[in-house]
Amino acid sequence: LDHLVHTLVERVVPYYALKQRRQDLNFEGPDIETQKRMAILKRAKNYTEDQIQQVGDSMYTVASESQPARVYDVDVDAYSCSCLDFP
């Protein structure tokens, strides 16, 4: 157990701290959340009006691009979506 704690404190934590610092300075490129958001925004341009239905003041259903029979619930006021890719 002591060896595990030593390895975590002496090697693993500094590695990830440096990795985070490099990411903060954009040496590692965008972080995972930003990468996912960029991919979502890129795919969002492929949607057409007939794939999006308004079901309430701020509620929409959006058909999946890969599985058109599947729909996702989007609430623009609550900033939520039932899709798996939503951050």
C-alpha positions in Angstrom: 0.0 0.0 0.0 2.9 2.4 0.8 4.4 1.7 -2.6 1.1 2.5 -4.3 0.7 5.8 -2.4 4.3 6.7 -3.1 3.8 6.0 -6.9 0.6 8.0 -7.0 2.1 11.0 -5.1 5.5 11.0 -6.8 4.7 10.0 -10.4 1.1 10.0 -11.3 -0.1 13.3 -9.7 2.8 15.3 -11.1 2.3 13.7 -14.6 -1.4 14.8 -14.7 -0.7 18.2 -13.2 1.8 18.9 -15.9 -0.6 17.5 -18.5 -3.3 19.8 -17.3 -0.9 22.8 -17.3 0.1 22.0 -20.9 -3.6 21.7 -21.8 -4.4 25.0 -20.1 -1.7 26.6 -22.3 -3.0 24.8 -25.4 0.1 22.8 -26.0 -2.0 19.6 -26.0 -4.8 21.0 -28.2 -8.4 21.5 -27.0 -9.5 19.6 -23.9 -11.9 16.6 -24.2 -15.0 18.8 -23.5 -14.0 21.3 -26.1 -13.3 18.6 -28.6 -16.7 17.0 -28.0 -18.5 20.4 -28.2 -16.7 21.2 -31.5 -17.7 17.8 -32.9 -21.4 18.3 -31.8 -21.5 21.8 -33.4 -20.0 20.4 -36.6 -22.7 17.6 -36.8 -25.5 20.1 -35.8 -25.0 21.8 -39.2 -26.3 18.6 -40.9 -29.7 18.8 -39.3 -32.7 20.0 -41.3 -35.9 21.6 -40.1 -37.9 18.4 -40.5 -35.7 16.6 -38.0 -36.5 19.2 -35.3 -40.0 19.5 -33.8 -41.0 22.1 -31.2 -43.1 20.5 -28.5 -43.2 23.4 -26.0 -42.0 27.0 -25.4 -38.4 25.8 -24.9 -38.7 22.1 -25.6 -37.8 20.3 -28.8 -37.5 16.8 -30.1 -34.6 16.1 -32.4 -34.3 13.0 -34.6 -31.0 11.1 -34.3 -28.9 11.4 -37.4 -27.6 7.8 -37.2 -31.0 6.3 -36.1 -33.8 8.5 -37.4 -36.5 6.6 -35.5 -34.8 7.7 -32.2 -35.6 11.2 -30.9 -33.9 13.2 -28.2 -35.5 15.7 -25.9 -33.9 19.2 -25.9 -34.7 21.9 -23.4 -33.0 25.1 -24.4 -34.0 26.9 -21.2 -32.5 24.2 -18.9 -29.6 23.7 -21.4 -30.2 19.9 -21.4 -30.5 17.1 -24.0 -31.2 13.4 -23.5 -28.6 12.4 -26.1 -25.5 10.6 -24.9 -23.1 13.1 -26.4 -24.4 16.1 -24.5 -21.7 17.4 -22.2 
